[in-house]
Amino acid sequence: MRVGWIGTGVMGASMAQHVLKAGMPLRIHTRSRAKAESLLEQGADWAETPAEAAEGQDAVVSIVSMPEDVQAVHLGPEGTLSAAHPAPILIDMTTSNPSLAVSIHEAAGKLGVRAIDAPVSGGDVGAREARLSVMVGGEAEAVKEAMPIFHAVGKTIVHHGPAGSGQHAKVVNQLLVASSMIGACEALLYAHRAGLDPERVLESVSSGAAGSWTISNLAPRMVRRDFEPGFFVDHFVKDLGIAMEESQRMGLSLPGLKLAQRLYLGLQQSGRGGKGTQALLLALEELNAS
Amino acid sequence: MRVGWIGTGVMGASMAQHVLKAGMPLRIHTRSRAKAESLLEQGADWAETPAEAAEGQDAVVSIVSMPEDVQAVHLGPEGTLSAAHPAPILIDMTTSNPSLAVSIHEAAGKLGVRAIDAPVSGGDVGAREARLSVMVGGEAEAVKEAMPIFHAVGKTIVHHGPAGSGQHAKVVNQLLVASSMIGACEALLYAHRAGLDPERVLESVSSGAAGSWTISNLAPRMVRRDFEPGFFVDHFVKDLGIAMEESQRMGLSLPGLKLAQRLYLGLQQSGRGGKGTQALLLALEELNAS
């Protein structure tokens, strides 16, 4: 299976490498060619535009930053669907709007291209270790054909339904992460004020009903005052924005999401967009500064 | 070690049984004697009052419902400290106020009794399997003497500092549970509205960065519409009240806690105090009923 690949950020670069190693020839496009050099040295071809990455391939994958990038990469003037012979399977693995996934699916369908949305969870570590959770939306037959790509990068691969369903499942994932992060920050803030040793507290709470991935993996970083990404605040603000937009569209009021969005927007506006999501602790500390 | 034991509710009954089986003779008092019958048949003695349960024993343990019960059991006219020869070690395992734990410690100290607060986490299952997390506050020497009791009921036993520290650690635990529960409910509500299969969604999200004890253990109950306790809403409302009272006392503003308290109070006021904490889903569904 010859694969066009668009986007070689923290996630995309690791994932592309696994696909290449699994024996699928890659043709890569990315905004700054420098970020693709390592993959080009490993045998990938270079494409000047998204259209060129999709031209004549068996599938084209995108994993870029923002929904507007997804739109440009596929529906723009040099987008994959503008190719003379676009790849018959289009897979967007960016965390993006469910509604945009549906629009791309419709536009692609008119050209005989089957579009799949397949955002992932598991972070930089999951990408490096090919242990991602891949949340898939699209037509069953197309999803089946795309499976070699998903298996190359992921461990848990679940098909959730028609186009947009993968993005909806990712929203669910981020709702959980958001609340978990608020709990972890409030817990550590309380522990600090109460004069407790944070490491002993984590020992007490991590294995029982209060346990979570966040507590096991991010709370220790917070305790060490390590706020490096991991997962960027800027990207999480995007994800929470998508969650808010989609839930409002469905007439859903989610007060936990609303709170998380407010706190993370504050964090971004105070110049911490480039920190990791665990920097939420700083926002709660500042809220409580006297 | 001869142990006086006060309180044989869901948690207390299982825990007392483990202590008895570990070879420590028990003298039990509880509000309704019927709830102690099974333990009495297994060889425990009966005490008519908390004072009688504490009289001449090596240690006395309480695990009752509310902070006012804790106060009455130890400081009341028939309380453990009113005994002629009160047990020299007093252990309260109820989830109660850190400040009350300090008061009891002070009152006990005047009589030469060393008081320890040691609330637990792990629920009915953890109590039955003697796998609780025991969060301990008190003087190191007294804590050391009480260890046989903690080891009989728990798996993770952590000494957090002076009197009140165990209760503070339990507040931390409940802050995490509260946010986790909000996240789980919002996630399932969103998944439902988006037309996703909730079981497949749980498969996608449970093993990665969104994973938690709540998602693995309570979300499946929510999906089955099983709202039986587990852990009572009424008890959780008490715990959140303690968390709020203590954080306000320390001048801490915790917006996630505030939201959880508002939602759980609403749930209690609509007559769901006897349901399990996962019934929070009902509150969020009603918030979104058109």
Contacts between the chains, C-beta under 8 A, distances in Angstrom:
chain1	res1	chain2	res2	distance
A	98	B	194	7.2
A	121	B	204	7.5
A	121	B	205	7.1
A	121	B	208	4.5
A	121	B	209	5.9
A	121	B	210	6.6
A	122	B	208	5.0
A	122	B	209	6.8
A	123	B	209	6.0
A	126	B	208	6.8
A	132	B	208	7.9
A	133	B	204	5.4
A	133	B	205	7.2
A	133	B	207	6.6
A	133	B	208	4.7
A	135	B	204	5.0
A	155	B	207	8.0
A	156	B	203	6.8
A	156	B	204	6.4
A	156	B	207	5.9
A	156	B	208	7.6
A	158	B	200	5.3
A	158	B	203	5.4
A	158	B	204	4.6
A	159	B	200	7.9
A	160	B	196	5.6
A	160	B	197	7.0
A	160	B	200	5.9
A	160	B	201	7.0
A	160	B	204	7.3
A	161	B	195	6.8
A	161	B	196	6.7
A	161	B	197	7.4
A	165	B	194	7.5
A	165	B	195	7.6
A	165	B	196	6.3
A	168	B	190	7.6
A	168	B	191	7.3
A	168	B	194	4.0
A	168	B	195	7.7
A	168	B	196	5.7
A	169	B	191	7.6
A	169	B	196	6.1
A	169	B	200	7.8
A	169	B	201	5.5
A	169	B	204	5.2
A	169	B	205	7.3
A	171	B	190	6.2
A	171	B	194	7.4
A	172	B	187	4.7
A	172	B	190	5.7
A	172	B	191	5.0
A	172	B	194	7.8
A	172	B	196	7.2
A	172	B	201	5.3
A	172	B	204	7.8
A	172	B	205	6.0
A	172	B	210	7.8
A	173	B	187	7.9
A	173	B	204	7.0
A	173	B	205	4.7
A	173	B	208	7.2
A	173	B	209	7.5
A	173	B	210	4.5
A	174	B	210	7.5
A	175	B	183	6.0
A	175	B	186	5.0
A	175	B	187	4.6
A	175	B	190	6.0
A	176	B	183	4.6
A	176	B	184	6.9
A	176	B	187	5.1
A	176	B	205	6.0
A	176	B	210	3.7
A	176	B	212	7.2
A	176	B	215	6.6
A	177	B	183	7.9
A	177	B	209	5.7
A	177	B	210	5.2
A	178	B	183	6.7
A	179	B	179	4.8
A	179	B	180	6.5
A	179	B	182	5.0
A	179	B	183	2.8
A	179	B	184	7.9
A	179	B	186	7.0
A	179	B	256	7.5
A	180	B	179	6.5
A	180	B	180	6.3
A	180	B	183	5.8
A	180	B	210	7.2
A	180	B	212	6.3
A	182	B	179	5.0
A	182	B	255	7.6
A	182	B	256	4.1
A	183	B	175	6.0
A	183	B	176	4.6
A	183	B	177	7.9
A	183	B	178	6.7
A	183	B	179	2.8
A	183	B	180	5.8
A	183	B	183	7.9
A	183	B	256	6.1
A	184	B	176	6.9
A	184	B	179	7.9
A	186	B	175	5.0
A	186	B	179	7.0
A	186	B	254	4.5
A	186	B	256	5.1
A	186	B	257	6.0
A	187	B	172	4.7
A	187	B	173	7.9
A	187	B	175	4.6
A	187	B	176	5.0
A	189	B	252	6.6
A	189	B	254	7.2
A	190	B	168	7.6
A	190	B	171	6.2
A	190	B	172	5.7
A	190	B	175	6.0
A	190	B	243	7.6
A	190	B	246	7.9
A	190	B	247	6.0
A	190	B	250	7.8
A	190	B	252	6.4
A	190	B	254	6.9
A	191	B	168	7.3
A	191	B	169	7.6
A	191	B	172	5.0
A	193	B	247	7.7
A	193	B	250	4.7
A	193	B	252	5.6
A	194	B	98	7.2
A	194	B	165	7.5
A	194	B	168	4.0
A	194	B	171	7.4
A	194	B	172	7.8
A	194	B	246	7.5
A	194	B	250	7.0
A	195	B	161	6.8
A	195	B	165	7.6
A	195	B	168	7.7
A	196	B	160	5.5
A	196	B	161	6.7
A	196	B	165	6.3
A	196	B	168	5.7
A	196	B	169	6.1
A	196	B	172	7.2
A	197	B	160	7.0
A	197	B	161	7.4
A	200	B	158	5.3
A	200	B	159	7.9
A	200	B	160	5.8
A	200	B	169	7.8
A	201	B	160	7.0
A	201	B	169	5.5
A	201	B	172	5.3
A	203	B	156	6.8
A	203	B	158	5.4
A	204	B	121	7.5
A	204	B	133	5.4
A	204	B	135	5.0
A	204	B	156	6.4
A	204	B	158	4.6
A	204	B	160	7.3
A	204	B	169	5.2
A	204	B	172	7.8
A	204	B	173	7.0
A	205	B	121	7.1
A	205	B	133	7.2
A	205	B	169	7.4
A	205	B	172	6.0
A	205	B	173	4.7
A	205	B	176	6.0
A	207	B	133	6.7
A	207	B	156	6.0
A	208	B	121	4.5
A	208	B	122	5.0
A	208	B	126	6.9
A	208	B	132	8.0
A	208	B	133	4.8
A	208	B	156	7.6
A	208	B	173	7.2
A	208	B	213	6.8
A	209	B	121	5.9
A	209	B	122	6.8
A	209	B	123	6.1
A	209	B	173	7.5
A	209	B	177	5.7
A	209	B	213	5.1
A	209	B	214	7.3
A	209	B	217	7.6
A	209	B	231	7.9
A	210	B	121	6.7
A	210	B	172	7.8
A	210	B	173	4.5
A	210	B	174	7.5
A	210	B	176	3.7
A	210	B	177	5.2
A	210	B	180	7.2
A	210	B	213	7.0
A	211	B	212	6.6
A	211	B	213	4.6
A	212	B	176	7.2
A	212	B	180	6.3
A	212	B	211	6.6
A	212	B	212	3.6
A	212	B	213	6.8
A	212	B	214	7.6
A	213	B	208	6.8
A	213	B	209	5.1
A	213	B	210	7.0
A	213	B	211	4.5
A	213	B	212	6.8
A	214	B	209	7.3
A	214	B	212	7.6
A	215	B	176	6.6
A	217	B	209	7.6
A	231	B	209	7.9
A	243	B	190	7.6
A	246	B	190	7.9
A	246	B	194	7.5
A	247	B	190	6.1
A	247	B	193	7.7
A	250	B	190	7.8
A	250	B	193	4.6
A	250	B	194	7.0
A	251	B	288	7.5
A	251	B	290	7.1
A	252	B	189	6.6
A	252	B	190	6.4
A	252	B	193	5.6
A	252	B	288	5.7
A	253	B	287	6.1
A	253	B	288	5.8
A	254	B	186	4.5
A	254	B	189	7.2
A	254	B	190	6.9
A	254	B	284	7.8
A	255	B	182	7.7
A	255	B	259	5.6
A	255	B	263	7.5
A	255	B	287	7.7
A	256	B	179	7.5
A	256	B	182	4.1
A	256	B	183	6.1
A	256	B	186	5.1
A	256	B	256	7.6
A	256	B	259	6.5
A	257	B	186	6.0
A	259	B	255	5.6
A	259	B	256	6.5
A	259	B	259	6.0
A	263	B	255	7.5
A	284	B	254	7.7
A	287	B	253	6.1
A	287	B	255	7.7
A	288	B	251	7.5
A	288	B	252	5.7
A	288	B	253	5.8
A	290	B	251	7.1
